């Protein structure tokens, strides 16, 4: 009975405390939305720069739903840096040289598979050992783990989450100890209190990040 009474009291408190109730309902949705954008691996289209390759190879790329972009090597490097293309190719004496952005593992893997498939469709003899495709990773590497891809994003996410949690607890202590009421009785405004908290905890967050 005592446990039931305590549970009912907590439920009633939550119902009457609109801020806490909103936090319980909205915070998980916000966090899940952030995680969705971080872990989203959907691939819409792939663009590959073509520095030097036969027309048949370009058509094979088209057939595999890859958009080839004719460019010089310097233009290709700039497009790769600006994330306009995922890779660029050169074909010299039947051998394919590929420079790829390995920062996005899923895109890079799919692009390399299509590039190789387009090469094999041209001529089966291109599967010779001496004509094996040479791959150079401009960014990233071919053996990146899942954490290597998402670790840098999760740093900011986790720092934000824990700072948000600690600042919420600190604000709650202001309310329970009565210091918040004392602050509000002074000329300080509500938005100034919130801004002060943001700047204080924000500074620590930036240093930690």
C-alpha positions as CSV (number, residue, x, y, z in Angstrom):
1,X,0.0,0.0,0.0
2,X,2.9,2.4,0.8
3,X,4.5,1.6,-2.5
4,X,1.2,2.2,-4.3
5,X,0.7,5.5,-2.5
6,X,4.2,6.7,-3.4
7,X,3.8,5.7,-7.0
8,X,0.5,7.5,-7.3
9,X,2.0,10.6,-5.7
10,X,4.8,10.6,-8.3
11,X,2.3,10.2,-11.1
12,X,0.3,13.1,-9.8
13,X,3.4,15.3,-9.4
14,X,4.4,14.6,-13.0
15,X,0.9,15.4,-14.3
16,X,0.9,18.7,-12.4
17,X,4.5,19.5,-13.4
18,X,4.1,20.4,-17.1
19,X,7.8,21.2,-17.7
20,X,9.0,17.8,-16.5
21,X,6.2,16.0,-18.4
22,X,7.1,17.8,-21.6
23,X,10.7,16.9,-21.1
24,X,9.9,13.2,-20.6
25,X,7.8,13.2,-23.7
26,X,9.8,15.5,-26.0
27,X,13.5,14.8,-25.1
28,X,13.5,11.2,-26.3
29,X,11.9,12.3,-29.6
30,X,14.5,15.0,-30.1
31,X,17.4,12.6,-29.3
32,X,16.0,9.9,-31.6
33,X,15.7,12.5,-34.4
34,X,19.4,13.5,-33.9
35,X,20.5,9.9,-34.0
36,X,18.4,9.3,-37.1
37,X,20.3,12.1,-38.9
38,X,23.7,10.9,-37.6
39,X,23.1,7.2,-38.6
40,X,21.2,7.9,-41.8
41,X,22.9,5.9,-44.6
42,X,20.4,6.3,-47.4
43,X,22.0,6.9,-50.7
44,X,20.1,9.0,-53.3
45,X,22.5,9.3,-56.2
46,X,26.2,8.7,-56.9
47,X,28.4,11.0,-59.0
48,X,31.7,9.9,-60.2
49,X,34.2,12.2,-62.0
50,X,35.7,10.9,-65.2
51,X,39.1,12.3,-66.1
52,X,40.1,9.8,-68.8
53,X,38.0,6.9,-69.9
54,X,36.4,5.5,-73.1
55,X,32.8,6.4,-74.0
56,X,31.7,2.7,-73.4
57,X,32.9,2.9,-69.8
58,X,30.9,6.1,-69.2
59,X,27.8,4.4,-70.7
60,X,28.4,1.5,-68.4
61,X,28.4,3.8,-65.4
62,X,25.1,5.3,-66.6
63,X,23.6,1.8,-66.9
64,X,24.5,1.2,-63.2
65,X,22.7,4.4,-62.0
66,X,25.9,6.4,-61.5
67,X,26.1,9.9,-62.9
68,X,29.5,10.4,-64.6
69,X,31.0,14.0,-64.6
70,X,33.6,14.8,-67.2
71,X,36.4,16.9,-65.7
72,X,40.1,17.5,-65.5
73,X,42.1,16.0,-62.6
74,X,42.3,19.4,-60.8
75,X,38.6,20.0,-61.2
76,X,38.0,16.4,-60.0
77,X,40.0,17.1,-56.8
78,X,38.0,20.3,-56.2
79,X,34.7,18.5,-56.7
80,X,35.8,15.7,-54.4
81,X,36.7,18.2,-51.7
82,X,33.3,20.0,-52.1
83,X,31.6,16.5,-51.9
84,X,30.1,17.0,-55.4
85,X,31.4,13.6,-56.4
86,X,32.3,10.5,-54.4
87,X,35.3,9.4,-56.6
88,X,37.0,10.1,-59.9
89,X,38.5,7.6,-62.4
90,X,41.3,7.6,-64.9
91,X,41.8,4.7,-67.4
92,X,45.4,4.5,-68.8
93,X,46.3,1.6,-71.1
94,X,43.4,-0.4,-69.9
95,X,44.2,0.0,-66.2
96,X,41.8,1.9,-64.0
97,X,43.0,4.4,-61.4
98,X,40.4,5.4,-58.8
99,X,40.7,8.3,-56.3
100,X,37.9,8.0,-53.7
101,X,36.5,9.8,-50.7
102,X,36.5,7.1,-48.0
103,X,34.9,9.3,-45.4
104,X,31.5,8.0,-46.2
105,X,32.0,4.2,-46.1
106,X,28.6,3.2,-47.5
107,X,28.8,5.6,-50.5
108,X,32.5,4.7,-51.2
109,X,31.8,0.9,-51.1
110,X,28.8,1.2,-53.5
111,X,30.7,3.6,-55.8
112,X,33.8,1.2,-56.0
113,X,31.6,-1.8,-56.7
114,X,29.9,0.1,-59.6
115,X,33.2,1.4,-61.0
116,X,34.6,-2.1,-61.0
117,X,31.4,-3.6,-62.5
118,X,31.5,-1.0,-65.3
119,X,35.1,-1.9,-66.1
120,X,34.4,-5.7,-66.3
121,X,31.5,-5.0,-68.6
122,X,33.8,-3.5,-71.1
123,X,36.2,-6.4,-71.7
124,X,36.7,-9.6,-69.7
125,X,40.4,-9.4,-70.4
126,X,40.6,-6.4,-68.0
127,X,40.4,-8.9,-65.1
128,X,44.1,-9.6,-65.7
129,X,46.3,-9.2,-62.6
130,X,48.4,-6.5,-64.2
131,X,45.3,-4.5,-65.0
132,X,43.9,-4.7,-61.5
133,X,42.2,-1.4,-60.4
134,X,44.4,0.8,-58.3
135,X,42.5,2.6,-55.5
136,X,43.7,5.6,-53.7
137,X,41.8,7.0,-50.7
138,X,42.0,10.8,-50.7
139,X,40.0,10.9,-47.4
140,X,39.5,8.1,-44.9
141,X,40.6,4.5,-45.6
142,X,39.3,1.3,-47.0
143,X,39.3,-0.5,-43.6
144,X,37.4,2.1,-41.5
145,X,35.3,0.6,-38.7
146,X,31.8,1.8,-38.0
147,X,33.0,3.8,-35.0
148,X,35.5,5.6,-37.2
149,X,32.6,6.9,-39.3
150,X,30.3,8.0,-36.5
151,X,32.6,8.6,-33.6
152,X,33.3,12.2,-34.4
153,X,29.6,12.9,-34.6
154,X,28.8,11.1,-31.4
155,X,31.3,13.2,-29.5
156,X,29.2,16.3,-30.0
157,X,26.0,14.4,-29.4
158,X,27.2,12.8,-26.1
159,X,28.7,16.1,-24.8
160,X,25.5,17.9,-25.6
161,X,23.3,15.2,-24.0
162,X,25.3,15.1,-20.7
163,X,25.7,18.8,-20.4
164,X,21.9,19.2,-21.0
165,X,21.3,16.6,-18.3
166,X,23.6,18.2,-15.8
167,X,22.4,21.7,-16.4
168,X,18.8,20.5,-15.9
169,X,19.8,19.0,-12.6
170,X,21.5,22.2,-11.6
171,X,18.4,24.2,-12.5
172,X,16.3,21.8,-10.5
173,X,18.6,22.4,-7.5
174,X,18.1,26.1,-7.9
175,X,14.3,25.5,-7.6
176,X,14.4,23.0,-4.7
177,X,16.9,25.1,-2.6
178,X,15.0,28.3,-3.1
179,X,17.8,30.2,-4.8
180,X,15.7,30.5,-8.0
181,X,13.0,32.4,-6.1
182,X,15.7,34.7,-4.6
183,X,17.1,35.3,-8.1
184,X,13.6,36.1,-9.5
185,X,13.1,38.6,-6.6
186,X,16.0,40.7,-7.9
187,X,15.9,42.9,-11.0
188,X,17.3,40.0,-13.1
189,X,14.9,38.8,-15.9
190,X,14.0,35.2,-16.7
191,X,15.7,35.3,-20.1
192,X,18.9,36.5,-18.4
193,X,18.9,33.5,-16.1
194,X,18.5,31.2,-19.0
195,X,21.2,33.0,-21.1
196,X,23.6,32.9,-18.1
197,X,23.1,29.1,-17.8
198,X,23.6,28.7,-21.6
199,X,26.8,30.7,-21.5
200,X,28.2,29.0,-18.4
201,X,27.5,25.4,-19.4
202,X,28.1,26.2,-23.1
203,X,31.7,27.3,-22.3
204,X,32.4,24.1,-20.5
205,X,30.8,22.1,-23.4
206,X,32.9,23.9,-26.0
207,X,36.2,23.2,-24.0
208,X,35.2,19.6,-23.5
209,X,34.3,19.1,-27.2
